[in-house]
Amino acid sequence: MRESEAQKLNFLLIFSLVLIFCFNGSQCSSLHNSLIFDQRADNLLPEISPTGNPEPLYPLLGPSPFTITNNTAPKLSGLCTLDFDAIDTMRSITATDCFTVFAPYLANVVCCPQLEATLVILIGQSSKKTKTLSLNSTHAKHCLSDFDQILTSQGADNTLQQICSVGPSNLTEASCPVKDVDGFEKMVNTCKILASCGKIDLVNECCRETCQNAISEAAKDLASVSNEFDAMGIRRMSDISTRVINDCKSIVLRWLRAKEALRGLANCNLNKGKCGKVDIARVLFQGLIDKGLQLDVRTYNVMISGFCREGQLGEAKLLFLKMDQSGCPPDNVTYRVFLQGCLKNKHYDDIKMLLKEMDGRGYSLDASTLSLFIDQIAAGCLDRSMLKLLGKLV
């Protein structure tokens, strides 16, 4: 892999981990909180306040090296009636998230969820005019090909259908027996699903799945249309395959998009709110290592910071120890982040070892980390004899 591509992927991984570990979108949008940043220009990590919980990570505000411009004109079939311009913003986001250099590496974490959500929105919006929540197979084939051409012209990978396992069936009703808006609204308790999905609290939704459960219930209602009636005229409930229910979920999502009720649910596929976000980050991190990418120290620092904030000190320590083995020794920021994580989580076993290593490497403590130590010593959590060692690091 060329060095420039490796640098781009490292930057993208850092940015993706930052977004995954953020508490929610609003907290990631501003740098005006009380964060203390290391003075080094390459530092992405906020210090942990000695008086409060660790703050969320923030992406640096600056020009992205992944800015995409239209270099080629897409060759469209002329046989698709969908209005691609109506989703111009989503289309641009999808092209960026599926940028050719890193789409294969971040497929299931960033690119594919975004692509699938955009296709749902595309069909959902078209249903306002067509009154149908799907395309026929021929029309779907042309539209998917055209959409692929448009994304590729904006810098997206040209093999997205293979990477994300997307095909014309993603635009049809597939095996779901209901596809028109009128039939949908007769079968589904629309008031209930709008109440559950009209306004989503992403943190709670990704954990409690209120809207997602309502979508599953509506999908089962749609799938049950294929059930037979008994002699009394009552619908006989039979086993409904998971495939049919999943296909009907797509129909439900499209209807919600048409009602402009569903916002942000796709983000649960990216960061799971507070539930499982470290697991997602771990998969992303390890996946790039498995593909042979040489990660830099800033990437390790973001991951260690995330583990510390979630209280997973064992994972943070394993990653910290792996850095030297991987030819990427920890820097001053790594030690500070890990020390702050240990202190905030009252994990004192490795404190002295870390301080001695810092002294041996010629590193120093910053004011925020030192303040944490003073607080812990004053509270009797650490022995006062540690002050002598701390004095060497300021």
C-alpha positions as CSV (number, residue, x, y, z in Angstrom):
1,M,0.0,0.0,0.0
2,R,1.4,3.4,-0.9
3,E,2.3,5.7,2.0
4,S,-0.2,8.3,0.9
5,E,-3.1,5.8,1.0
6,A,-2.0,4.5,4.4
7,Q,-2.0,8.1,5.7
8,K,-5.5,8.7,4.3
9,L,-6.8,5.5,5.9
10,N,-5.2,6.3,9.2
11,F,-6.9,9.7,9.1
12,L,-10.2,8.1,8.2
13,L,-9.9,5.5,11.0
14,I,-9.2,8.3,13.5
15,F,-12.2,10.3,12.3
16,S,-14.5,7.2,12.3
17,L,-13.4,6.2,15.8
18,V,-14.0,9.8,17.0
19,L,-17.6,9.7,15.6
20,I,-18.2,6.2,17.1
21,F,-17.1,7.2,20.6
22,C,-19.0,10.5,20.6
23,F,-21.9,10.5,23.0
24,N,-24.3,11.9,20.4
25,G,-24.3,14.1,17.3
26,S,-24.9,17.4,19.0
27,Q,-21.9,17.0,21.3
28,C,-19.7,16.3,18.2
29,S,-20.7,19.5,16.5
30,S,-18.9,22.1,18.6
31,L,-15.5,22.7,20.1
32,H,-16.8,25.3,22.6
33,N,-16.9,23.0,25.6
34,S,-14.4,23.1,28.4
35,L,-11.8,20.8,26.8
36,I,-8.1,21.1,27.4
37,F,-6.2,20.1,24.3
38,D,-2.5,19.2,24.2
39,Q,-0.5,21.9,22.6
40,R,0.9,19.6,20.0
41,A,-0.5,20.2,16.6
42,D,-1.1,16.5,15.9
43,N,-3.1,15.8,19.0
44,L,-6.7,14.8,18.6
45,L,-7.5,13.9,22.2
46,P,-9.2,16.0,24.9
47,E,-7.8,15.8,28.3
48,I,-10.0,14.3,31.0
49,S,-11.2,16.9,33.4
50,P,-10.2,16.3,37.1
51,T,-13.6,17.3,38.3
52,G,-16.0,15.7,35.8
53,N,-16.5,12.8,33.5
54,P,-14.3,12.4,30.5
55,E,-15.5,14.6,27.7
56,P,-16.4,13.1,24.3
57,L,-13.8,13.1,21.5
58,Y,-14.2,15.8,18.9
59,P,-13.0,15.8,15.3
60,L,-10.7,18.6,14.3
61,L,-12.4,21.2,12.2
62,G,-10.4,21.6,9.1
63,P,-10.4,20.8,5.4
64,S,-10.8,17.2,4.7
65,P,-8.3,15.4,2.5
66,F,-11.2,13.4,1.2
67,T,-13.0,16.3,-0.5
68,I,-14.6,14.9,-3.6
69,T,-15.2,16.8,-6.8
70,N,-17.1,15.7,-9.9
71,N,-14.5,14.6,-12.4
72,T,-16.6,12.6,-14.7
73,A,-20.2,12.8,-16.1
74,P,-22.3,9.8,-15.2
75,K,-23.6,7.7,-18.1
76,L,-27.3,7.2,-17.2
77,S,-29.7,4.8,-18.9
78,G,-32.5,7.3,-19.3
79,L,-34.9,4.5,-18.2
80,C,-35.1,5.4,-14.5
81,T,-37.8,7.8,-13.3
82,L,-36.5,8.3,-9.8
83,D,-35.6,11.9,-8.9
84,F,-31.9,11.6,-7.8
85,D,-31.6,15.4,-7.4
86,A,-34.2,15.3,-4.6
87,I,-31.6,13.5,-2.4
88,D,-28.6,15.5,-3.5
89,T,-27.3,16.0,0.1
90,M,-27.7,12.3,1.0
91,R,-26.2,11.4,-2.3
92,S,-23.1,13.5,-1.6
93,I,-22.7,12.0,1.9
94,T,-23.0,8.5,0.5
95,A,-20.3,9.2,-2.1
96,T,-18.0,10.5,0.6
97,D,-18.7,7.6,3.0
98,C,-18.0,5.2,0.2
99,F,-15.0,6.9,-1.2
100,T,-13.0,4.6,-3.5
101,V,-9.8,4.4,-1.3
102,F,-11.5,3.3,1.9
103,A,-14.9,1.8,1.0
104,P,-13.6,-1.8,1.2
105,Y,-12.1,-1.1,4.7
106,L,-15.1,0.6,6.2
107,A,-17.9,-1.2,4.3
108,N,-20.0,-2.5,7.2
109,V,-19.2,0.3,9.5
110,V,-19.8,3.4,7.5
111,C,-20.3,2.9,3.7
112,C,-22.9,0.2,3.5
113,P,-25.3,1.4,6.2
114,Q,-25.2,4.9,4.5
115,L,-25.8,3.4,1.0
116,E,-28.8,1.3,2.2
117,A,-30.3,4.2,4.1
118,T,-30.0,6.4,1.0
119,L,-31.8,3.8,-1.2
120,V,-34.6,3.6,1.4
121,I,-35.0,7.4,1.2
122,L,-34.9,7.4,-2.6
123,I,-37.8,5.0,-2.9
124,G,-39.7,6.5,0.1
125,Q,-39.7,9.9,-1.5
126,S,-40.7,8.6,-4.9
127,S,-43.7,6.9,-3.2
128,K,-45.3,10.3,-2.6
129,K,-46.0,10.5,-6.3
130,T,-46.2,6.9,-7.3
131,K,-48.1,5.6,-4.2
132,T,-46.0,2.5,-4.3
133,L,-43.2,1.6,-2.0
134,S,-41.2,-0.5,-4.5
135,L,-40.0,-0.7,-8.1
136,N,-40.5,-3.6,-10.5
137,S,-37.4,-5.6,-11.1
138,T,-36.6,-4.1,-14.6
139,H,-37.0,-0.5,-13.3
140,A,-35.0,-1.3,-10.2
141,K,-32.1,-2.7,-12.3
142,H,-31.9,0.5,-14.4
143,C,-32.2,2.8,-11.3
144,L,-29.6,1.0,-9.3
145,S,-27.2,1.1,-12.2
146,D,-27.8,4.9,-12.7
147,F,-27.4,5.5,-9.0
148,D,-24.1,3.5,-9.0
149,Q,-22.9,5.6,-12.0
150,I,-23.8,8.9,-10.1
151,L,-21.9,7.8,-7.0
152,T,-18.9,6.7,-8.9
153,S,-18.8,10.0,-10.8
154,Q,-18.5,11.7,-7.3
155,G,-15.6,9.6,-6.2
156,A,-17.3,6.5,-4.7
157,D,-16.0,3.0,-5.2
158,N,-17.2,1.5,-8.5
159,T,-17.8,-1.9,-6.9
160,L,-20.3,-0.9,-4.2
161,Q,-22.9,-3.4,-5.2
162,Q,-20.4,-6.2,-4.5
163,I,-18.9,-4.6,-1.4
164,C,-22.4,-4.0,0.2
165,S,-24.2,-7.0,-1.3
166,V,-26.8,-4.6,-2.9
167,G,-28.9,-5.5,-5.9
168,P,-32.1,-4.6,-7.7
169,S,-34.1,-6.4,-4.9
170,N,-33.1,-3.6,-2.6
171,L,-35.4,-1.4,-4.6
172,T,-38.3,-3.9,-5.1
173,E,-40.7,-5.4,-2.6
174,A,-38.7,-8.7,-2.8
175,S,-40.8,-11.3,-1.0
176,C,-43.0,-8.8,1.0
177,P,-46.6,-9.3,-0.1
178,V,-47.5,-5.6,0.4
179,K,-45.9,-2.8,-1.7
180,D,-48.5,-0.1,-2.3
181,V,-49.1,2.8,0.2
182,D,-52.9,2.2,0.5
183,G,-52.4,-1.5,1.3
184,F,-49.7,-0.7,3.8
185,E,-51.9,1.8,5.7
186,K,-54.7,-0.7,5.9
187,M,-52.5,-3.4,7.4
188,V,-50.4,-1.4,9.8
189,N,-51.2,0.6,12.9
190,T,-49.7,3.8,11.4
191,C,-50.5,5.9,14.5
192,K,-48.5,3.5,16.7
193,I,-45.5,3.4,14.4
194,L,-45.4,7.2,13.9
195,A,-45.6,7.6,17.7
196,S,-42.6,5.2,18.1
197,C,-40.6,6.6,15.2
198,G,-41.7,10.2,14.8
199,K,-39.0,11.6,17.0
200,I,-36.1,9.4,17.9
201,D,-33.7,9.8,20.8
202,L,-30.7,8.1,19.2
203,V,-29.0,7.2,22.5
204,N,-32.1,5.6,23.9
205,E,-33.2,4.1,20.6
206,C,-30.0,2.3,19.8
207,C,-30.2,0.7,23.3
208,R,-33.9,0.2,23.8
209,E,-34.9,-0.2,20.2
210,T,-38.4,1.4,20.6
211,C,-38.7,2.4,17.0
212,Q,-37.0,-0.7,15.7
213,N,-39.4,-2.9,17.6
214,A,-42.3,-1.0,16.1
215,I,-40.8,-1.5,12.7
216,S,-40.5,-5.3,13.3
217,E,-44.1,-5.5,14.5
218,A,-45.3,-3.6,11.4
219,A,-43.2,-5.9,9.2
220,K,-44.8,-9.0,10.7
221,D,-48.2,-7.5,10.1
222,L,-47.4,-7.0,6.4
223,A,-45.8,-10.5,6.1
224,S,-48.9,-12.1,7.6
225,V,-50.9,-11.1,4.5
226,S,-49.7,-14.3,2.9
227,N,-51.3,-16.4,5.7
228,E,-54.3,-18.5,4.9
229,F,-57.8,-18.1,6.3
230,D,-59.5,-21.0,8.2
231,A,-63.1,-22.2,7.8
232,M,-64.3,-19.4,10.1
233,G,-62.7,-16.7,8.1
234,I,-60.0,-16.1,10.6
235,R,-56.5,-15.7,9.4
236,R,-54.4,-18.7,10.3
237,M,-51.0,-17.7,11.6
238,S,-48.3,-19.8,10.2
239,D,-44.5,-19.6,10.4
240,I,-43.3,-16.5,8.5
241,S,-39.7,-16.7,7.2
242,T,-37.2,-14.3,8.5
243,R,-36.5,-13.3,4.9
244,V,-40.1,-12.2,4.3
245,I,-40.1,-10.2,7.5
246,N,-36.8,-8.5,6.7
247,D,-38.1,-7.6,3.2
248,C,-41.2,-6.1,4.8
249,K,-39.0,-4.1,7.1
250,S,-37.7,-2.3,4.0
251,I,-41.2,-1.5,3.0
252,V,-41.9,-0.1,6.5
253,L,-38.7,2.0,6.4
254,R,-39.6,3.4,3.0
255,W,-43.1,4.4,4.2
256,L,-41.6,6.2,7.2
257,R,-39.2,8.0,5.0
258,A,-42.1,9.1,2.8
259,K,-43.7,10.5,5.9
260,E,-40.4,12.2,6.8
261,A,-40.8,10.7,10.3
262,L,-37.7,8.5,10.5
263,R,-34.6,10.4,11.3
264,G,-31.2,9.1,12.3
265,L,-32.1,5.5,12.8
266,A,-29.4,4.4,10.4
267,N,-26.9,5.9,12.8
268,C,-27.6,3.0,15.1
269,N,-25.9,0.8,12.6
270,L,-22.9,3.1,12.8
271,N,-22.4,3.7,16.5
272,K,-25.2,2.0,18.5
273,G,-25.6,5.1,20.7
274,K,-23.9,4.1,23.9
275,C,-24.6,0.4,23.3
276,G,-21.8,-1.6,21.7
277,K,-19.9,1.3,20.2
278,V,-16.6,0.0,21.6
279,D,-17.3,-3.3,19.9
280,I,-17.9,-1.6,16.6
281,A,-14.7,0.4,17.0
282,R,-12.8,-2.7,17.9
283,V,-14.0,-4.5,14.8
284,L,-13.1,-1.5,12.6
285,F,-9.7,-1.2,14.2
286,Q,-8.8,-4.9,14.0
287,G,-10.2,-5.2,10.5
288,L,-7.7,-2.6,9.2
289,I,-4.9,-4.3,11.0
290,D,-5.8,-7.6,9.5
291,K,-5.7,-6.0,6.1
292,G,-2.1,-5.0,6.7
293,L,-2.6,-1.3,7.4
294,Q,0.2,0.2,9.6
295,L,-1.7,2.3,12.1
296,D,-0.1,5.4,13.6
297,V,0.2,6.5,17.2
298,R,-2.8,8.9,17.0
299,T,-5.1,6.1,15.9
300,Y,-4.0,4.0,18.9
301,N,-4.5,7.0,21.2
302,V,-8.1,7.5,20.0
303,M,-8.8,3.8,20.6
304,I,-7.2,3.7,24.0
305,S,-9.1,6.8,25.0
306,G,-12.4,5.2,24.0
307,F,-11.7,2.0,26.0
308,C,-10.8,4.1,29.0
309,R,-13.9,6.2,28.8
310,E,-16.0,3.0,28.6
311,G,-14.2,1.6,31.7
312,Q,-12.6,-1.2,29.7
313,L,-9.1,-0.7,31.2
314,G,-8.1,-4.3,30.4
315,E,-8.7,-3.7,26.7
316,A,-6.9,-0.3,26.9
317,K,-3.9,-2.0,28.6
318,L,-3.7,-4.8,26.0
319,L,-3.7,-2.2,23.2
320,F,-1.1,-0.1,25.0
321,L,1.2,-3.1,25.4
322,K,0.7,-4.0,21.8
323,M,2.0,-0.7,20.5
324,D,5.7,-1.4,21.0
325,Q,5.2,-4.9,19.5
326,S,3.6,-3.3,16.4
327,G,6.5,-0.9,15.9
328,C,4.5,2.1,17.0
329,P,5.7,3.0,20.5
330,P,3.4,5.1,22.7
331,D,4.0,8.8,22.8
332,N,3.5,11.4,25.5
333,V,-0.2,11.7,24.7
334,T,-0.7,7.9,25.0
335,Y,0.7,7.8,28.5
336,R,-1.4,10.8,29.6
337,V,-4.6,9.3,28.2
338,F,-4.0,5.9,29.7
339,L,-3.0,7.5,33.1
340,Q,-6.1,9.6,33.1
341,G,-8.3,6.6,32.3
342,C,-6.7,4.6,35.2
343,L,-7.2,7.4,37.6
344,K,-10.8,8.1,36.6
345,N,-11.6,4.4,36.9
346,K,-9.7,4.0,40.1
347,H,-7.4,1.4,38.6
348,Y,-4.1,2.0,40.4
349,D,-2.2,-1.2,39.7
350,D,-0.3,0.2,36.7
351,I,0.2,3.8,37.8
352,K,3.7,3.6,39.1
353,M,4.9,1.5,36.2
354,L,3.5,4.0,33.7
355,L,5.1,7.0,35.5
356,K,8.5,5.2,35.6
357,E,8.2,4.5,31.9
358,M,7.4,8.1,31.2
359,D,10.4,9.2,33.1
360,G,12.6,6.8,31.2
361,R,11.3,8.0,27.9
362,G,11.7,11.7,28.8
363,Y,8.0,12.4,28.8
364,S,6.2,14.8,31.1
365,L,2.8,15.3,32.7
366,D,0.4,18.0,31.7
367,A,-1.5,20.2,34.2
368,S,-4.8,18.3,33.8
369,T,-3.2,14.9,34.5
370,L,-1.2,16.2,37.4
371,S,-4.3,17.8,38.9
372,L,-6.0,14.3,38.8
373,F,-3.0,12.9,40.7
374,I,-3.1,15.6,43.4
375,D,-6.9,15.0,43.9
376,Q,-6.4,11.2,44.2
377,I,-3.5,11.7,46.7
378,A,-5.5,14.2,48.7
379,A,-8.4,11.7,48.9
380,G,-6.1,9.0,50.2
381,C,-6.4,6.8,47.1
382,L,-2.7,7.1,46.3
383,D,0.3,7.2,48.6
384,R,2.0,10.6,49.2
385,S,5.3,9.0,48.3
386,M,4.3,9.2,44.7
387,L,4.8,13.0,44.8
388,K,8.5,12.5,44.4
389,L,8.0,10.5,41.2
390,L,5.5,13.1,40.0
391,G,8.0,15.9,40.6
392,K,10.3,14.3,38.0
393,L,7.6,14.6,35.3
394,V,6.6,18.2,35.5
